[in-house]
């Protein structure tokens, strides 16, 4: 949504912004506290966490990596990364939710 900076910014701040950008559109992202983490709004993150938990469980029960690759359509390296991750330790980090 386009807003005119003169309508929303105090004059002093507008002048400061104009020192950097004049006559061009400027995107201002949401602050980090207002921004949802990857996959949190649509549930993708939770689905991947549940899938990874299931993969770890099946692996712990003796299922082979190649069988898990076929079942989940993931690469060997992706399955290995998932089964090596300690459950609950890294699942909250964006990098550890292996997408395949």
N, C-alpha and C positions, 0 to 999 in steps of 0.2 A: 504494500500500500504506500503510495507516494504522499509525503507530507512536506509542506514548505517549512524550511528551518526557521524562517522568521516568525512562523506561527507557534512554534513549540520550544524554541531555545531562548534563553535570556540574551539580551543584546551583547553582553560582554563575552559570553561563550560563543555566540555566533561569530563575532569578530575573530576569536581565537581559531575557530574551525576554518574561517576564510583565509587565514594565514597559510593553511595547508592545501585546501581545496576550494576553488571558486568556480561557480557556474557548472559544476558537474554533479551527477548523482552520487550519493554516498550511502553505502549499506552499513547499518549499525547493528551488529548481532546482539542477541539477547545476552544478558549477563550470565556468568557461569552458574550462579545459584538458581536461576530461572530455567536453565537448560536441562532437559532430561538426558540421561545417559543413553548410550547406544542401545537401541532395541527395547528400551523400557516402556515407551508409550504404546507400542503395538504388540508387546508380548514376545517378540522374537528372542530376546535375551533369555527369558525364562524357559522357552521351548528348547533352546540349545543347551542350557544348563541341565534340563531334565534328560535330554538325549545323551549328553556326555556322561551323566550319572549312570544311565542304563548301560552305556558302552563299558564303563569301568566295572560295573557289576557283572556283566556277561564275561568280560575278560578275566575277572577274578574267579569266576566259576569254571574257567578253563577253555573258554572259546578262543579260537585262534584269530590272529589279526586279519588274515586274509578272508576269513568268514565274516568278520565285522566290516571289512572294507566292502564286501558284496552287499551286506545287509543295509548299510547306511550310505552307500555310494560315496565313500570318502577314500582319500589316498592313504597309502601305508604310513607316511609321515604324520598325517592328521590323526590317524588312530593312535599311533605311538605317542604323540603329544598328549592326547586325551588320557590315555591309560597311565601315563607317567605323572600326570597332575594329581596331587593329593586332593581328595574331595574336600571342598569347602575352603581350601587354602587360597587358591588362585581364581576360583570361579567368579569372584567379584571384580576382577580386573578385566577390562575390555579385551586385552590381548589374549587372555587365556580361553575365552569362549571361542573355541575352534569352529570356524564356519565351513571348513573343508576346502 
